[in-house]
């Protein structure tokens, strides 16, 4: 008989506890927006990667829509085809199936995920420029910042406040241990980061109905998604996060990260609020030394010819690619993005070693392709 993962949801003031027999995921909310307690569709997205890893059908002890059921089943089938030794296709069920058009009064408001990084800052800033109205902003604590590290997270809030004030929207937060639980099941692999989209989607869909659209910035341009495939947040599956009322929208998959840099230079508030460092000791400041800070400095240089004063260490090292693992597809995508940005802007001379490392990646890929055909 096929295994079944039974999940229940308990609401306790500002804490939502979602549990199976072996795991408890907590979502601590800090928001003026009410959580939708009428449906538990969000719990499907929260536990879906665990159920796919366990090869267990997922049952939510609560209510949800048929659209969530069919989309989650399709999602599991796609991931099981993409990563057959890692994920399995499963069935989804609720105690009660509710129509997607419930009697509640749904809003037209938009919710945007905001991390302080280049992608989300560009996405929100561009939306404000185009639509002239301030979206709601949601930041999830538990991935870049530990869900128990209040001190660092409060520093992050302070650093990003100028941009939030510029946008003029309302901001709220969710704290979760979901990533800690996902690590237990090794949801992510050395090449593919998968877990983030499920945790984020679950947090967003806590407010299903209040927001019609939940917007997430694309991690990669569409063509780059083919290079880093499979990657958790992507244009091929993100649209399936849809319960019939609220839907997840992926924006800016037509533009690479380096192409976003000039827009960010338009505003001191956007620049000064940027935080992307992977050095936990330096966060929320940007150390300027870690691999992510180094590659961001190179992007600014390739896109604009200058490096803004947003790094603790502004200088570029003599061997800026030393810490890059070019065997990783995500690193290859970055280097290609950087290379063509510098080439298109006639700035290859500003980044010594870039042409050589790009040639190395191209040759490795060419030999791999030829080797495949020889077989």
Buried (B, 14 or more C-beta within 10 A) or exposed (E): EEEBBBBBBEEEEEEBBBBBEEBEBBBBBEBEBEBBEBBBBBBBBBBBBBBBBBBBBBBBBBBBBBBBBBBBBBBBBBBBEBBEEBBBBBBBBBEEEBEBEBEEEBBEBBBBBBBBBBBBBBBBBBBBEEEEEBBBBBBBBBBBBBBEBEEBBEBBBEBBBBBBEBBEBBBBBBBBBBBBBBEEBEBBEEEBBBBBBBBBBBBBBBBBBBBBBBBBBBBBBBEBBBBBBBBBBBBBBBEBBBBBBBBBBBBBBEBBBBBBBEBBBEBEBBBBBBBBBEBEEBBBBBBBBBBBBBBBBBBBBBBBEEBBEBBEBEEBEEEBBEBBEBEBBBBBBBBBBBBBBBBEBEBBEBBEEBBEBBEEBEEEEEEEEEEEEEE
